[in-house]
Amino acid sequence: MKNTAEVVRVKQAFAWIEQQRAIHLKAVTPKAEPVELTAAEARKLAQQLVHLADILDNLTSRAGDD
């Protein structure tokens, strides 16, 4: 299975759907430090994660129809 082409990003926090079965999240700086988000950035990331979760739900429901 392929990964989705959609990658969401807030600062150095990235999220994507891997193998149409899980959302992967990576949030580290180039120096391998934790990413710090403001409240607004955290809300934006949360909204984007919900969007990916909706996509994942659609992918898994279509896979179940096959």
N, C-alpha and C positions, 0 to 999 in steps of 0.2 A: 504494500500500500504506500501511497505517496503522502508527503506532508502537505498541508494547505499552503497556498502561496501567501496567505495573509500573516504578517508578523506585526504585532503591535509593539510600540515603543514609547516609554516615558523616561526621559533622561537616559540612564544606562540600564534600564529595566526592559527586558524583551520577553514577549510571550508568543507562543505559536502552538499549533496543533501538530502533534507528532503521530504518524502512522494511523491517523483517523481514530485514535482511541484515548488520547490524553493531551491535556494542555501542559506544555513545558514552560517554565518561567526561569529566567536567568537575570540576576540583578547584582552585578559587581562592577566596580570601576576598573579602568585599565590597570590600576595598581592592586587589583584583587581585594579592594576594600568594599564594605557594604554600601549600597546606594542609599542616599538620604533623600526622602521625598517630603515636600511640603504637604499640608493637608489637601490643597487643591490638586497637586500632582498625584497624590494617593487616590483621590476620588476619580481622576481621569483614568488612572491605571485600573481601578475597580470597574469602571464603566466598560473599558475595553476588554477586561477579562469576562465580564458578563456577555459581551458581544461574541467572544470566542466560544464561550460555553453554549450559546445558542447555536452557533455553527456546528459545534461538536454534537449537540443533540440531534440536529438535522442529519448529520453524517451517519450517526449510529442508528437512527431510525430508518434511514434508507438502506443501510447494510442489512438490517433485520428483515427488510422487505424482499431481499434477493433470494 
